[in-house]
Amino acid sequence: MSNVTFLSGENIPLEMHRVCMVQRVNLLPVEKRLHSMREAGFNTFLLKNRDVFLDMLTDSGVNAMSENQYAAMMQANDSYAGSETFYRLEAVLQDIFQMKYFLPAHQGRACENIISKTLVKPGMVALMNYHFTTTRAHITVMGGSVEEIIGDEGLNVQSDSQFKGDVDIDKLNEAISRLGKEKIAFMRIEAGTNLIGGQPVSMNNMREVSRICRANGVPLVYDASLLADNLYFIKMRDAEYKNVDIKEITREIASLMDIVYFSGRKLGSARGGGIITSNEKLFFKMRELIPLYEGFLTYGGMSVREMEALAVGMQETMDIDVISQTPIFVEAMCNELLAQGIPVVTPPGGLGCHVDAKQFCSHIPQTQYPAGALAAALFIAGGVRCMERGTLSEMRNDDGSDRLAEMELIRLAIPKRVFTLSQIKYTVDRLTWLYRNRNLIGGLEFVEEPNVLRFFFGRLQPIGNWPDLLVERFRKDFGESL
Ligand SMILES: Cc1ncc(COP(=O)(O)O)c(C=O)c1O
């Protein structure tokens, strides 16, 4: 990140880019926002873009692309087999990760499908610092299960720990001796651990996990979807890496892993995904599944234009001025919210700002989905779309009861180089208003609940008429304001 000091002493997240292309957004009046929310079944995934003012649902596939990415798309070489575009992308990934083989896939979860089909057998356990929704779903579908072995600090909403995504080494050793290597499908480390607030994993921790996995013959899989943020935090928070080039840090991480996979919707700011490995045996096993589920080996479900954009985006990810933009905005937003007394995950992570709905809406029981309710309330209050990352995003227990999430969060994603500081300030303003009126927010209940990944399509309704009361209060406090 470029070192710029302000005369005022303020810590302002300065943009190291200029905006060349823009898209119009709409801010509907509060009554219409409530109407849209009702139509969306109080699920922010079901809102229509035309009704959303600031889309902080995710960074997936919506990071701003650079002029060089767009330019590269124009020289894509299309063919079913053997396209030049594929070989360009392969060469970039081989160079960055210093790994031998690349398998293309249409997105991150497609990689998870291939890896799970290759390594998970019924009854097996996949160990990981923390699960991601699609990861767990693919492992469970194969008859396996997930065991999380994150350090205790990782689940503390407010903490001083700089690497909350670290694996608990004692738990790893214990799990290996309890289960035995035959029962362990793989160990997975998720960079920039998503569901606990975009929290990084330290290099020391990865080194130790790798040493133990290699000594015990357990394959080590790295989910690099949020690698960009993790690289930034290693450079900023680990003195050993202060002067180490981002590419060198990436290569060191990759040298510790057996398989690296990623969502190109996140890493590389394009769309697509892929698996990289130097392990020949695993490569040949996984390769068989690519034509079956993804497409031929030289496109794997991706359009060649996206592959070109991904190749350039991956190279740009090695630039600290590019990858610092989201984390410094997340930090600025978290600090402003904290100044208003609003509970957020600390230290600020990558990916987005995470608000603790358990504290924010402490009057709503977890079985009434406080994070889902807060996400709906924020859209009504400000037209800002965020994502529930709490009990609603969990699967039910076998007995049909809700599995209560360890962390009940809303995530305000800050896609790379998309929002301005005034838009961040507006969001903080509406959240502050909501916090002062939090007692008006009530719970939600399902009216339509899918069995798998219910948070995507499920429809809910408010318990009571709290959304109307919220609109009434908004009009009272803000008058004619949108
Ligand atoms: C850590 C992590 N892994 C995997 C995925 C799945 O990637 P995709 O959405 O491209 O399928 C995501 C997406 O959000 C993610 O954040």
The ligand as an ORCA input file, in Angstrom:
! r2SCAN-3c Opt
* xyz 0 1
  C     -13.816    -19.018      0.688
  C     -14.684    -19.405     -0.450
  N     -14.563    -20.617     -0.998
  C     -15.330    -20.995     -2.041
  C     -16.274    -20.170     -2.579
  C     -17.134    -20.626     -3.717
  O     -16.793    -19.953     -4.877
  P     -17.864    -19.700     -6.063
  O     -18.877    -18.737     -5.550
  O     -17.050    -19.185     -7.188
  O     -18.476    -21.010     -6.371
  C     -16.418    -18.894     -2.049
  C     -17.442    -17.988     -2.600
  O     -17.942    -17.093     -2.006
  C     -15.623    -18.499     -0.949
  O     -15.741    -17.295     -0.378
*
